[in-house]
Amino acid sequence: MDKKDDLTEKDIKQIFQMYKNAHTLKTVLRSGWVKWGLDKKIRHESIAEHVYGCCMLALSIFANGGANNLNVGKVFTMLVLHETEEIFIGDITPFDKKAGDKKELGKQAVIKFFEGAPNADYFLKIIEEFEANETEEAKFAHRVDKFEADIQAKYYDNHFVEKKDKSVLKSERIMRYKALGYTKVSEYFALYDKQIFDDYFLKLLENLEHDVEF
């Protein structure tokens, strides 16, 4: 990606417009927690806070010798951009009616976000790599994204009430977990996310479930 030294009026307008769009993620709350029945008296995290949490989780792993073989810059770019689509389409959860269309809606939303930016292709390729989830960087970023939500679920565990969204209560997956005797929201998250975790994240998850208190 070439460095550009001159700053045109068009550049300035583009920079502030992109920041203005991204700024909305500071105030848009993660809708999934509402569906899970998080007490309204508890402060719900915003999408931007989730992105920050992902970056700090990755930083903590890198700083302690985890995933040394990865392109750190690419991983952080993926984590910063992985919720970009939600600027325009909102937080679509697996329980929403539009969940099946999320991939295409998200792709168009990301293209819209970068529209007019001269270096857009560079970032769009990184997002495409993240979505394809085939490279080690993409797999790691996906695991960080999921595990950060697992941590947040554990943090909220004592604040969920019974007023869960019907789409959650009727979910075949959740009904199956309940039949097995699981009752906590953090347990549901962990059971679902285990399928994509490698040994490193499974060990972190085990410690989260048994040794970490909030």
BELLINVEN-V978020 format. One record per helix or strand. SS is the DSSP state (helix for helix, strand for strand). FROM is the first residue (numbers start at 1). TO is the last residue. Records with the same first field share a line. If there is no record, write none. Layout:
BEGIN
SS=FROM-TO ; FROM-TO
END
This chain:
BEGIN
helix=9-26 ; 31-35 ; 47-63 ; 72-81 ; 86-89 ; 97-114 ; 120-132 ; 136-159 ; 166-169 ; 172-179 ; 185-196 ; 199-210
strand=29-29 ; 38-38 ; 46-46 ; 160-160
END
